[in-house]
Amino acid sequence: MRTGYHIYCHIPFCKSRCPYCYFTAKYKTEEFTNLSLLNDYVQALIENINNVDFPSGDILSVVFGGGTPSLLNGKQLDKIMATLKQKIGEKQYNRIPFSAFEVSPDTCNAETIAAYRKHGFNRVSLGIQSCNDAELALLGRRYKSSDIDNAYEIISKNNFEIRNLDLLVEVPGQAIDSMLESTKYAISKNPENISVNIYYSSYPGAEGYIDKRQGLSGTKMTFTQKIEVYLHICRLLYEAGYRRVDNTLFTRLNEENFQYERESVSESRSVLAFGPGAAGLINNKMMYTKPLIKEYIKNPRFIWENVSVEKNAFQMVWGTLNAYGQISNSEVYKLLEQSIEILTEKDIHIKMLFEQLQSYNLLEIKTGHTDTIYKIKEDQKDLSIVVMHQIRDNWGYQLVTALKDEITA
């Protein structure tokens, strides 16, 4: 595996707030749905990029996430990319193996998609969530299944090397048949990658959202049923030739591809992250920006903090187990100067994480002369994802960038 760091550019805008969305819950609705701010935001992002000393070492990927990066028009994207290329240098930029962005079916227009491809982006993730029109409407999505078909056709015509389809499963009230049908639909499109995301219920506003979902045809599933349906989804993917990469991603590609998703979820690898609501890790220091878009436009800068047991230990341990299926004392000590054994004594959530994994017989502990490795059993990774998701949901909405007094659900 190559070593180096990733560059992440956050585009924190959407046409409207999807009420199920865990990631946009930290923003004020009047800011992140205000598309008239996009031009000023692009200028602030450029200023932020220009005023930061980039670390030495290889750049493993450039990633545009959101929000909705496909809301950028060609000229706005050109400005950002010109700044990045000038900052990095054309020669080094051309050595970056992956450039990726996210797109929603209702914002997938030919101009923007072609603009990303022109700048060398080779991976695109289409957030479809479901292929059921009634379900999409109740999820707050602004498109129908026919729009997904059209968006995927536009993407395919631009010859991206890696096409990813994003699914959302186990939303309260979502029917089991619907989840399976959406999985089969995604498989039928023959993308290189498929991501399966399990719904989080712990973000602000989730409870009220669940109460309004009476129009969904399914009933609230027990934890046992959640496990059963998730394992069924995994079987469908394996039978179609996909293999698991991390806690959400399945691929048909043989080679290791696109490390960013694993390394960002682990919160223990190097990411240089730009934009309000984004967070990264550089030289063992956390960098993040408050999720306040207008404030960022006026003063685009990071907050730097030392990594700490209190703020970072659970997410790093949980995230690394999810991303890589194992975690060692040596890598935890490098970041937190603590062993896993000490962390389980200090952090009740880490203790509960390991107790739960052991209660389901999912974990094996290998102790050597110089290191101890906690590893998910190879044949139990699918089950472990559901168990760890429940533990993370119970841990709550504790994103370092989520300001409790600023959130508008």
PyMOL commands that set and color helices and strands:
alter all, ss='L'
color gray80, all
select helices_A, chain A and resi 29-32+35-50+69-71+74-88+90-93+105-107+110-118+133-138+145-157+176-188+206-211+213-215+223-239+260-266+293-298+309-324+329-336+340-346+348-359+378-395
alter helices_A, ss='H'
color red, helices_A
select strands_A, chain A and resi 5-11+59-66+98-103+123-129+162-169+193-198+243-244+249-251+271-274+279-282+285-288+303-306+326-328+363-367+372-376
alter strands_A, ss='S'
color yellow, strands_A
deselect
rebuild
show_as cartoon
